[in-house]
Amino acid sequence: MASLKLRQVPGRVAAGAYTLHAGIEKLHASPEHAAGVHGMAAGTYPIVADVPPERFVRALAISEIAIGGALLSPFVPTAAAGAALTAFSGALMGLYAKTPGMRKDGSVWPTPQGTGLSKDVWLLAIGAGLVADALVERRTR
């Protein structure tokens, strides 16, 4: 297993702390908040439509806690933590791309309503960077 590199620490800490915090907050989501999160997700990913909102948000919270914890743990390989973050943030970017009203017509740029979700692109960039760094590290050994 390759050791954690100092250059990877800022991205892992920033993305890990943010994702962990978001998951912890969702553990205490109100029924109204759960319904809103579930409704947005189900509109983009119909496979979750049949999952009750509270169960969906709890699973989402646990996923975020696991990903955040993996990023913050120096014992989790960078490739694994980066891949988990890339997959998760890719799904968030799917929400941004497919949810009506998030982007300006004919553009990738966000509307005021889409700004919060569009900013998750930094999670995708950090995840992809961690995976790329791990792959380069493997090739140079």
C-alpha positions as CSV (number, residue, x, y, z in Angstrom):
1,M,0.0,0.0,0.0
2,A,1.4,3.4,-1.0
3,S,1.8,5.8,1.8
4,L,-0.2,9.0,2.1
5,K,1.6,11.9,0.5
6,L,1.8,15.4,2.0
7,R,0.4,16.9,-1.3
8,Q,-2.8,14.8,-0.8
9,V,-3.5,15.9,2.7
10,P,-5.2,19.3,2.0
11,G,-7.7,17.9,-0.5
12,R,-8.4,14.9,1.7
13,V,-8.9,17.0,4.8
14,A,-11.1,19.6,3.1
15,A,-13.3,17.1,1.2
16,G,-13.3,14.7,4.1
17,A,-14.3,17.2,6.8
18,Y,-17.0,18.7,4.6
19,T,-18.5,15.4,3.6
20,L,-18.4,14.0,7.1
21,H,-20.1,17.1,8.5
22,A,-22.8,16.9,5.7
23,G,-23.5,13.3,6.6
24,I,-23.7,14.0,10.4
25,E,-26.1,16.8,9.7
26,K,-28.4,14.6,7.6
27,L,-28.7,12.1,10.4
28,H,-30.9,14.5,12.1
29,A,-32.9,15.6,9.0
30,S,-36.5,16.6,9.6
31,P,-39.2,14.7,7.7
32,E,-39.6,17.8,5.5
33,H,-35.9,18.0,4.7
34,A,-35.8,14.3,4.0
35,A,-38.7,14.6,1.6
36,G,-37.0,17.5,-0.2
37,V,-33.7,15.7,-0.6
38,H,-35.4,12.5,-1.6
39,G,-37.6,14.3,-4.2
40,M,-34.7,15.9,-5.8
41,A,-32.7,12.7,-6.0
42,A,-35.7,10.7,-7.2
43,G,-36.3,13.2,-10.0
44,T,-32.8,12.5,-11.3
45,Y,-32.3,8.9,-10.2
46,P,-35.7,7.2,-10.5
47,I,-34.3,4.0,-8.9
48,V,-34.6,5.7,-5.5
49,A,-38.2,6.8,-5.9
50,D,-39.6,3.7,-4.1
51,V,-37.2,4.1,-1.1
52,P,-39.0,6.0,1.7
53,P,-37.5,9.5,2.1
54,E,-36.3,9.0,5.7
55,R,-34.6,5.7,4.8
56,F,-33.0,7.3,1.7
57,V,-31.6,10.3,3.7
58,R,-30.3,8.0,6.4
59,A,-28.5,5.9,3.8
60,L,-27.2,9.0,2.2
61,A,-26.0,10.3,5.6
62,I,-24.2,7.0,6.3
63,S,-22.6,7.1,2.9
64,E,-21.3,10.6,3.4
65,I,-20.0,9.7,6.9
66,A,-18.2,6.7,5.5
67,I,-16.7,8.6,2.6
68,G,-15.7,11.6,4.8
69,G,-14.1,9.2,7.3
70,A,-12.2,7.4,4.6
71,L,-10.8,10.6,3.3
72,L,-9.8,11.7,6.8
73,S,-8.2,8.4,7.7
74,P,-4.5,8.1,6.7
75,F,-4.9,4.3,6.7
76,V,-7.4,4.3,3.8
77,P,-5.5,4.1,0.5
78,T,-5.7,7.3,-1.6
79,A,-7.0,5.4,-4.6
80,A,-9.9,4.0,-2.6
81,A,-10.8,7.2,-0.9
82,G,-10.5,9.1,-4.1
83,A,-12.6,6.6,-6.0
84,A,-15.4,6.8,-3.4
85,L,-15.3,10.6,-3.5
86,T,-15.3,10.6,-7.3
87,A,-18.3,8.3,-7.5
88,F,-20.3,10.2,-4.9
89,S,-19.5,13.7,-6.3
90,G,-20.2,12.4,-9.8
91,A,-23.7,11.6,-8.7
92,L,-24.0,15.1,-7.2
93,M,-23.0,16.5,-10.6
94,G,-25.7,14.3,-12.2
95,L,-28.2,16.1,-10.0
96,Y,-26.8,19.4,-11.0
97,A,-26.9,18.5,-14.7
98,K,-30.3,16.9,-14.8
99,T,-32.4,18.9,-12.3
100,P,-34.5,21.6,-14.0
101,G,-33.7,25.1,-12.8
102,M,-30.1,24.4,-11.7
103,R,-28.4,25.7,-14.8
104,K,-29.0,28.6,-17.1
105,D,-30.6,27.5,-20.4
106,G,-28.1,26.1,-22.8
107,S,-25.2,26.6,-20.4
108,V,-23.2,24.7,-17.8
109,W,-23.3,27.8,-15.5
110,P,-25.6,27.8,-12.5
111,T,-28.7,29.7,-11.8
112,P,-28.9,31.2,-8.3
113,Q,-30.8,28.1,-7.2
114,G,-28.1,25.8,-8.7
115,T,-25.1,27.6,-7.2
116,G,-24.9,25.5,-4.0
117,L,-25.0,22.2,-5.9
118,S,-22.7,23.4,-8.7
119,K,-20.0,24.1,-6.1
120,D,-19.7,20.4,-5.4
121,V,-17.6,20.2,-8.6
122,W,-14.6,20.8,-6.3
123,L,-15.3,17.4,-4.7
124,L,-15.2,15.8,-8.1
125,A,-11.9,17.5,-8.9
126,I,-10.4,16.5,-5.6
127,G,-11.5,12.9,-6.0
128,A,-10.3,12.7,-9.6
129,G,-7.0,14.2,-8.5
130,L,-6.5,11.7,-5.7
131,V,-7.2,8.8,-8.1
132,A,-4.9,10.2,-10.7
133,D,-2.2,10.8,-8.2
134,A,-2.5,7.2,-6.9
135,L,-2.4,5.8,-10.5
136,V,0.7,7.9,-11.3
137,E,2.3,6.7,-8.1
138,R,1.7,3.1,-9.0
139,R,3.2,3.6,-12.5
140,T,6.4,5.2,-11.3
141,R,7.2,2.3,-8.9
